[in-house]
Amino acid sequence: MPSAIGDRLILQAAHESGGTALALSDDEMRLMVYYTAQREGMLISLEATATVAAYHSLLATHFLEPGDETVLFFTGYGLSDMGNYSL
């Protein structure tokens, strides 16, 4: 996780709530750009795809189960990144 002004507060909140934090590669996030475009019809930004990549990672490790109620927030659109992809 990149260092941010509130990085310790974020990690503390994740710990206290029983949550977790993940480190993801650019390749994992880039793959999710294609996944969300093809599967969900949404073009979201690379940083927003971190949410989708983390979700899939947490499913794979059984931290989350397929029936768990989850909400993913996408706060950026992918138009500014279009030059980096061939969709």
DOVEXRO-730065 format. One record per atom (N, C-alpha, C): residue in one letter; atom name; y negated, x negated, z negated. Coordinates in steps of 0.02 Angstrom, whole numbers. Example, Ala and Ser with C-alpha at 12.3 -4.5 7.8 and 13.67 -1.06 7.14 Angstrom:
<recs>
REC   gufi   tormi        Y        X        Z
REC      A       N      284     -660     -390
REC      A      CA      225     -615     -390
REC      A       C      165     -660     -390
REC      S       N      112     -642     -354
REC      S      CA       53     -684     -357
REC      S       C       -2     -645     -394
</recs>
This chain:
<recs>
REC   gufi   tormi        Y        X        Z
REC      M       N       58      -43        0
REC      M      CA        0        0        0
REC      M       C      -61      -45        0
REC      P       N     -107      -35       47
REC      P      CA     -168      -76       48
REC      P       C     -208      -65      -16
REC      S       N     -242     -117      -37
REC      S      CA     -283     -112      -97
REC      S       C     -343      -67      -83
REC      A       N     -354      -20     -127
REC      A      CA     -410       26     -119
REC      A       C     -446       31     -186
REC      I       N     -502       64     -186
REC      I      CA     -540       71     -248
REC      I       C     -497      104     -302
REC      G       N     -461      155     -285
REC      G      CA     -421      192     -334
REC      G       C     -347      177     -331
REC      D       N     -327      119     -304
REC      D      CA     -256      106     -295
REC      D       C     -216      110     -359
REC      R       N     -242       83     -414
REC      R      CA     -206       87     -477
REC      R       C     -202      159     -502
REC      L       N     -255      197     -491
REC      L      CA     -254      268     -512
REC      L       C     -203      308     -472
REC      I       N     -199      294     -408
REC      I      CA     -150      328     -365
REC      I       C      -80      313     -387
REC      L       N      -65      249     -398
REC      L      CA        2      229     -419
REC      L       C       18      256     -488
REC      Q       N      -31      258     -533
REC      Q      CA      -20      286     -599
REC      Q       C       -4      361     -594
REC      A       N      -41      397     -552
REC      A      CA      -29      469     -544
REC      A       C       40      481     -515
REC      A       N       61      440     -466
REC      A      CA      128      448     -437
REC      A       C      181      437     -490
REC      H       N      172      386     -531
REC      H      CA      220      371     -584
REC      H       C      223      427     -636
REC      E       N      165      449     -659
REC      E      CA      162      500     -712
REC      E       C      189      568     -689
REC      S       N      184      581     -624
REC      S      CA      207      646     -598
REC      S       C      280      646     -577
REC      G       N      313      588     -583
REC      G      CA      382      583     -561
REC      G       C      387      571     -487
REC      G       N      331      555     -456
REC      G      CA      330      542     -384
REC      G       C      348      470     -368
REC      T       N      332      450     -309
REC      T      CA      348      382     -287
REC      T       C      297      360     -236
REC      A       N      299      296     -219
REC      A      CA      257      268     -166
REC      A       C      301      226     -121
REC      L       N      285      224      -58
REC      L      CA      326      187       -9
REC      L       C      283      140       32
REC      A       N      314       87       55
REC      A      CA      283       43      104
REC      A       C      317       57      171
REC      L       N      278       68      223
REC      L      CA      305       84      289
REC      L       C      279       34      340
REC      S       N      319       20      390
REC      S      CA      297      -25      443
REC      S       C      258       14      496
REC      D       N      218      -22      534
REC      D      CA      183        9      590
REC      D       C      232       40      639
REC      D       N      290        7      649
REC      D      CA      340       34      696
REC      D       C      368      101      672
REC      E       N      379      107      606
REC      E      CA      403      171      580
REC      E       C      352      226      591
REC      M       N      289      210      581
REC      M      CA      236      260      590
REC      M       C      227      276      664
REC      R       N      231      225      707
REC      R      CA      224      235      779
REC      R       C      279      281      805
REC      L       N      339      272      781
REC      L      CA      395      315      801
REC      L       C      381      388      784
REC      M       N      348      399      728
REC      M      CA      332      467      707
REC      M       C      277      499      749
REC      V       N      235      458      781
REC      V      CA      186      486      828
REC      V       C      223      523      883
REC      Y       N      275      491      910
REC      Y      CA      315      522      963
REC      Y       C      354      582      935
REC      Y       N      382      575      876
REC      Y      CA      421      629      845
REC      Y       C      378      691      837
REC      T       N      319      684      807
REC      T      CA      278      743      795
REC      T       C      253      773      860
REC      A       N      239      731      910
REC      A      CA      216      757      975
REC      A       C      272      795     1010
REC      Q       N      332      766     1011
REC      Q      CA      387      797     1047
REC      Q       C      418      855     1009
REC      R       N      427      847      944
REC      R      CA      464      897      905
REC      R       C      419      953      879
REC      E       N      358      937      861
REC      E      CA      314      986      830
REC      E       C      255     1005      874
REC      G       N      244      968      929
REC      G      CA      188      984      973
REC      G       C      120      965      945
REC      M       N      120      917      899
REC      M      CA       57      895      868
REC      M       C       45      821      883
REC      L       N      -15      805      902
REC      L      CA      -34      735      912
REC      L       C      -76      714      852
REC      I       N      -45      680      805
REC      I      CA      -80      660      744
REC      I       C      -90      584      745
REC      S       N     -137      561      705
REC      S      CA     -154      490      705
REC      S       C      -98      448      674
REC      L       N     -101      384      689
REC      L      CA      -51      338      663
REC      L       C      -49      339      587
REC      E       N     -107      339      554
REC      E      CA     -106      340      481
REC      E       C      -80      406      454
REC      A       N      -91      461      490
REC      A      CA      -64      526      468
REC      A       C       12      528      475
REC      T       N       39      491      523
REC      T      CA      112      491      532
REC      T       C      148      455      475
REC      A       N      111      418      434
REC      A      CA      142      388      375
REC      A       C      173      441      331
REC      T       N      142      500      329
REC      T      CA      169      555      289
REC      T       C      237      577      316
REC      V       N      243      582      382
REC      V      CA      306      604      413
REC      V       C      359      549      404
REC      A       N      340      487      414
REC      A      CA      387      431      405
REC      A       C      412      428      333
REC      A       N      367      437      285
REC      A      CA      386      437      215
REC      A       C      433      495      200
REC      Y       N      418      553      227
REC      Y      CA      461      612      217
REC      Y       C      533      597      240
REC      H       N      540      570      300
REC      H      CA      606      554      327
REC      H       C      641      500      285
REC      S       N      603      452      263
REC      S      CA      631      399      220
REC      S       C      656      428      154
REC      L       N      618      473      124
REC      L      CA      638      504       61
REC      L       C      697      551       69
REC      L       N      704      582      127
REC      L      CA      764      622      142
REC      L       C      825      576      147
REC      A       N      817      519      181
REC      A      CA      873      473      191
REC      A       C      899      445      125
REC      T       N      854      436       77
REC      T      CA      875      408       12
REC      T       C      892      462      -39
REC      H       N      887      525      -18
REC      H      CA      902      583      -61
REC      H       C      852      591     -119
REC      F       N      794      558     -114
REC      F      CA      741      573     -162
REC      F       C      718      645     -151
REC      L       N      717      665      -87
REC      L      CA      706      735      -68
REC      L       C      769      760      -34
REC      E       N      781      824      -40
REC      E      CA      837      857       -6
REC      E       C      809      904       46
REC      P       N      847      918      100
REC      P      CA      821      961      153
REC      P       C      795     1029      130
REC      G       N      821     1057       77
REC      G      CA      798     1122       53
REC      G       C      738     1119        7
REC      D       N      715     1059      -10
REC      D      CA      658     1053      -55
REC      D       C      594     1078      -20
REC      E       N      554     1113      -57
REC      E      CA      490     1136      -30
REC      E       C      441     1077      -30
REC      T       N      415     1062       29
REC      T      CA      369     1006       36
REC      T       C      310     1027       79
REC      V       N      254      995       69
REC      V      CA      195     1006      109
REC      V       C      171      937      132
REC      L       N      162      930      198
REC      L      CA      137      867      226
REC      L       C       66      880      251
REC      F       N       20      837      230
REC      F      CA      -50      843      252
REC      F       C      -63      793      307
REC      F       N      -89      816      363
REC      F      CA     -109      773      418
REC      F       C     -185      775      423
REC      T       N     -216      720      407
REC      T      CA     -289      720      402
REC      T       C     -322      686      461
REC      G       N     -284      666      511
REC      G      CA     -315      634      569
REC      G       C     -280      655      633
REC      Y       N     -318      661      686
REC      Y      CA     -289      678      750
REC      Y       C     -280      615      792
REC      G       N     -235      618      840
REC      G      CA     -215      559      877
REC      G       C     -254      543      940
REC      L       N     -305      582      957
REC      L      CA     -341      568     1019
REC      L       C     -373      499     1020
REC      S       N     -397      476      964
REC      S      CA     -428      409      962
REC      S       C     -377      354      972
REC      D       N     -313      368      962
REC      D      CA     -260      318      970
REC      D       C     -225      322     1038
REC      M       N     -246      367     1082
REC      M      CA     -210      380     1144
REC      M       C     -199      317     1187
REC      G       N     -244      271     1184
REC      G      CA     -236      209     1224
REC      G       C     -178      166     1202
REC      N       N     -151      180     1143
REC      N      CA      -96      139     1116
REC      N       C      -27      167     1132
REC      Y       N      -23      226     1164
REC      Y      CA       41      259     1174
REC      Y       C       49      282     1246
REC      S       N      112      288     1265
REC      S      CA      127      320     1330
REC      S       C      172      379     1314
REC      L       N      141      436     1305
REC      L      CA      178      497     1285
REC      L       C      209      529     1345
</recs>
